[in-house]
Every structure is written in C-alpha cells, then in structure tokens.
Amino acid sequence: CNYDQLTRIYLNDGAGNYTDSGQRIAEFDYTLSITLGDIDGDGDLDLVGNNRDVSRVYLNDGGGTFTNSGQRLVARYTRDIALGDVDGDGDLDLVTGNNAGQANRIFINDGLGTFTDSGQALGANDTFAIALGDVDGDGDLDLVAGNNNQADRIYLNDGFGNFTDSGQTLGANRSVSVALGDVDGDGDLDLAVGDVLKSDRVFLNDGIGTFTDSDQTLGASFPTLSVTLGDVDGDGDLDMVTGNDQRQANRIFINDGVGTFTDSGQALGMNDTHAIALGDVDGDGDLDLVTGNYYAANRVYLNQIY
C-alpha cells in the first residue's frame, strides 16, 4: 500500500534479500490494496491494484515486467480486493470491498484477463476487508466482508458466482482486516478479524458456514490494521499475526492446535504497520514476515525456527 507514492516491484534473490526492480506503476499513487494471481492464464503472476475509485490490471510478461492492460474497473472507495474463481470456470475473478456506503462488486474474468462487472451489489456496509473461501463446504468460494462500524457479513456462493447474504451478523466493531483458515483443526474455515478499536476476534465455523464467537480477546490494546494466519512455529496449526497502528508493536499469537491463541510476547516494530504478509522469503522452509509501514520503511522479519 502506498500513499502519494508510486507502487514498486521488489525482486527476491532467493535468500530473502530484495532489490528494487526499478519499475514504477504510475497509475497507483494512492494504493490501498494489491493482489497477485495468474489472471490471463499464461502461467505467471499478474497484478491487480486499486487507486481510490478504479482498480487496474497489470499483465506480467513472465520475467517480472508488468504492463497496464488498459482496463479500468470502476468501484468507488475500494479498500480491499481479492482474486478467486467465484463462478467455477477455472479462471480468477475479482471481488472489490468498498466503503463509504458503496456496495461490494464482483467482476467476472473471461479467462484471458478481461473483467466484466457482474452487476451484483453486495451490501453497503463500509467494507474495509474481504476474504474468499469455501465456508459452507459446498466446493465454491464464498465471501466474507469485514465492515467498519457495522457487523461483518457472510455471502454464500451458489457455485456460479451469485452471492446471497447468509443473514449472519458477526460483531459490530471496526473490522479492518479478515483472514480465513482452519484454526481449530476440524477441517473447515474459521475467521480471524482484526479490529482497529477493540480486541481482535476469532469466530469458529460449524462446517456449514455458521460462525460462533470463540470469546477470545486478542490484543485489546493494539489497534490492528492487518491480520493474517499461518503456521509460524512449525507445529502444524495456524497461528495469527497482527499488524498494528498508533506506534504499537506487531504481535504473534500462537495457536494450541484447537483454536486458542496465546500472545508469544514478541513485539515486532512500532512503525504503524498497515499491511502484513507471511511467506518463506529465504527458502529455509518456514514462514517469514513482511510488513508494510506508514511511518518507516517496509520491513522483512526472518523466522528462525529451522
């Protein structure tokens, strides 16, 4: 995410060292969300990002050079975007989560990387974060919307990319980040929610898409702007990492394997982190952490469990 700065591409040398590629994506000078995926079916990772009111698609040439496809996918006040095959035709479609009273939108991919607005308008709930995943176990991708000042919503997919509000209202705080993953080891997708005002929450799935608050209060004093799930300690379950605002350190919460989290005590940076991501950046088999920061340079934290 960049504010009044051009989006940049950094290349990894395989050992976790990044070099600026020199590319500048000029249309993204106020970027709130970026995601990668092979949207044109040529085997490499393309880029979709949003710049306030327009999402744009950049196609990869296979060597890491991105070219503007010319598409302008209009969805006002977009805060988050996600790629996934929502209509079951084998390519990646695009979902935008929009705030300021604007409905969330679904854009359908033709398989070659050209998107068309499906015409669906899902809620008008000040959405700050979205996640796609099969929450009801029927084999298609459903949608979770984390909303600001309103309850979070679950939209169920009919398998063809048509979404229906499940009627569930989860929490009523200020959700700014959501992540799906099986935190209690029962084979379905649970929900972690990062809250900017109150404690972060974990909602457990019953396997058919109904969520129950686990009643855990995680990081009550940390205004979270980003949350992600991953097995950071190598014990086979999903732990939780939160990126926090207001000069609060980022935190690692360790899972006991059945969905109960404990603060590890680690305090990683105090740089107003707005985005986080987990991945094995140095090739040693464990998950490392990358943070996108507002008041400082972005950081890479290497995991030392192996």
N, C-alpha and C positions, 0 to 999 in steps of 0.2 A: 504494500500500500504506500502510495506517495502523495504528498500534499504540496502542490505547486512545484513539483519536480518531475522530470521525465522518467518513465519506467525504464529500468536497466535489466540486462541479462548478465548473470554471473556464471561462469563455467567452472566446474569442479575438476580437479586433476586426478580424482580417484582416491586421494588421501585426505580429503576434507579441506583442501586449500582452494579458495575461489579467486578467479581473475575476472575483472570487468571485460566483457566481450567487446565493449565499445558501441554496442547497439543502443540507440535511444528511440523509444517509441513515442513519437511526438504528440500523438493524439491523447495519450494518457498523462496529463499533467496534474490530475487530481484523482488518483486511482484509489478506490475503496476496496476492490476485490479483484483477484486474478486467479484463474484456474487453468490447468493444463490437461489436454486429452487429445487423442487422435480423432479429430472431427471430420477429416476428409478421407479417411480410410487408407492412407498411404504408408502407415506403419511408423510414423514419427509423432511426436507430441506437438500439437498446435497450442495456441494461446488465446484465451478469451478474457477480456477485462472490461470493466465498466468505468466510465468517466462521467460521473454525475448522472446525466439523463440518457446516455447512449452506451450500449455495450458494443464492443468491436471484436472482430475475429481476425487473428493474425495466423497465417499459414507458415509452417516450418518447411524449409527446403530439404530437411534431412540432415543438414550439417549445423543446425542451430541458428540459422538466419531466418528471421521472421519478416513476412511481407503482409501488409494490410490487404485483406480480401475485398475491401470496399463496402462491406455490409455495415449498416447502422441499425442496430436492434434497439428500437426506442422503448424504454420503460422508465418512467420518471422516478427519480430519487432512489435508484437502485443502491442497496447497501451490500448485498451478497449475491453470488452466482454459484451455480452448481451444474456439472455435466453428468448425464446418465441416460441410459436407454429407457426412456419412460414409455415408449409405445411398442417396444418389443420387436423392432425391425432390424436390430443389430448394429445401429449406429448411436452416437452420443447426441442427445438432445440437450437443450439449455433451459434452466429454470432461473428466474431472477426474483430475488426477495427485495421488495420495495417498501420504503417507509413514507412518512408524511401523508398518510391516508391513501396511498396508491396501492392498487391490488397487485399481487404477485402474478407473474406471467410465465407461460410455457411456450418455448419456441422449438418447433419440430425440425429436425435435420433431414435433408433429402438423401443422405448417405455420402454426399460429395462435399459437405461442409457449408451448404446454403441453408439458412434457417428461415422458417415461416412462423409467424405468430399464430398459435392455435386458437386464439380468441377467448381462451379461458381467463377469467379474472378471479383469483383465489384470495378472498378476504381483502380487507382494507385496514389492517391492524398494526401499522407501523412495524413492519418486519425488519429486523436487523440481521438475522442469520437464518440460513436454511440448510437442511441436510436431506439427502436422498438415501433410502434404504428400504428393504422389504420388512416392514414392521409387523405385518399380519400373516406372514408365512405363506402367501399365495404365489410367490415366484416373480412378482413385479416390484418396481421401485415406487414406494410411497414417499410422501413429502412431510417433513417436519418444519414448521415455521416458528422461530423464536421471536417474540414480539416485545416491543418497548411500551411499557405502561399498560399492556393488555396481556391476557392469558396466551400461552403458547398453543398452537393448533397442530392437529394431525390431519393430513389429507390422504385418503386412501385411493389408490390407483385401480382402475378396472382391468388393467393389463394392456390397454390400448392408448394410454396417455390421457385418459379422462379422470379427473380427480374430484372426489367428494369429501366435504368436511365430515370427519368422524363424529363431531359433536363434543369431543373431549376438550376440556379447558385445563391446561396444566400450569399451575402457578399464576401469579398476577403481579409479577415484579417487573424488573427491567432486564429482560433477557437480551444479550447482545452476541451470544455465541452458543451454538449447539453442536453436539457430536453424538453419533450413533455407534454403538458397539456392544458386544455381549459381555457385560461386566460381571455377571453372576454365574456364568458358565452353564446356562441352561439351554443354549442353542438359539436364542432369539436376540434381537437387537434392543438394547436398553438405551436410555437417553441421558446424557450429561448436559447440563445447562450452566453457562457462565452468566452471572448477574453483576451488573455494574454498581448496584446499590446495596443488595443484600447478599446473603451467603449463596454459594453455588449449590446446585441441587443435582440429585441423581434420581431418575424415575425408572422403575423396573417394569419390564414388559411381561405380560402373562402368556405370550406366544401367539396371540391372535390380534395384537395391536392395541390392547388396553394397558395403559400405564398407571402405575401407582407410585406416589412419592415414597422414597426409601427413608425419609425423615432425617437424612444426614444433612448437617450444616457445615459446609466445607469452606473455609477461608472467609469467615464472616467479616473480617476487617480488610479484605482485599477487594478493591473494585475491579472485577475481572472483565477484560475486553475480548479475550480469546481463550478457548478451551479445546483440548484435543486428547484423544485416547490412544494408548499404545503400550506395549509391554517393555517398559524401560528397565526393569530389573531382571528380565530373562527367566521368570518363573512360570510363564505360560498364560498369564491373565493380563487384562488390560488395566494399566494404571492411568492416572489422569494428570495432565499438566495444564496449569493456568497461566496465562499472560495477563499481567495486572497493570493498572493505571495509577496515576497520582503518586508516583515515586515509590510504589510498593513493589517489593521483590516478586518475581515469578516463583511459583511453587510447584512441587512434585508431591502428588498424593499416591501412596502405594496401596494397591488392591490386595485383599487377603484371599482372593480367589472366588469369593461368593458375593462380591459387590460391596463390601465395606471398605472404605478408604481411610487411610491414616496419613497425616502430614509427615513427610520424610524429614522435615527440618531444614531442607536445603532452601537457600534464598539466592536466586539467580538474577543478579542485576536489579537496578532500580531506575529504569530508563523509560518508563511509560510505554510498555510494550503493547502494541495494537494488534499484532498477529504472531502466531507461533505455528511451527510445523515440526513433525518428527520424521526422521528418515536416517538410514545408515549412510552418512555422508563420507565416512572414511574407510568403508569397506571391511570393517572388522566384525560384522555380524550382529551388532547391537544398534539400537535406535539413538541417534543424536538429536540435538535440539537446535533449531534456528529461530531467532526472534527478530521481528521487525519492530523497530523502536521509533518513538516520536522525538525524544529529546537527546538521542545519542545514535551513533552508528548501529546498524544491524549487527547481531552477534551470532556466533556459532559456538555451541557448547558440545564438547565431545564426551560421550558416555564411556566410562572406564570399567564396565562390568566384565568385559572379556579381555 
